[in-house]
Amino acid sequence: MKNKDVEEGKVFAFLGIFLTIIGFLIVLLTKKDNKYAMFYAKQGLVLFIVYVIVAVANMVLMFIPFLGWLIMFILGIGLLILWIIGIVYSLSGEEKEIPLIGSFAKKIHI
């Protein structure tokens, strides 16, 4: 990958992760041809989808005292950690997959 793509796309890569679905749309509409920005925007999209799935599961599990709350707390912390990892990776200048979700982002072809 060219250094020019990375430097031009670093801010958009950050937005793609930080703003998840909104960031993905911003990158898609403004920097679709920048591979670095799209790499992280796709991971931000997958992170958003996983968040929605966890939120729906939370609606079901919240009725299970303690165990349901504990599971949702752990999943919430895990998503926060993945989001922070994605932010750090997007600013690194290298294409690094976010653990657990990066492989799903590769399957998105836009």
GISULPE-V921032 format. One record per run of one state. SS is the DSSP state (A for helix, B for strand, O for the rest). FROM is the first residue (numbers start at 1). TO is the last residue. If there is no record, write none. Layout:
SS|FROM|TO, SS|FROM|TO
This chain:
O|1|2, A|3|18, O|19|19, A|20|30, O|31|34, A|35|61, O|62|66, A|67|90, O|91|101, A|102|106, O|107|110
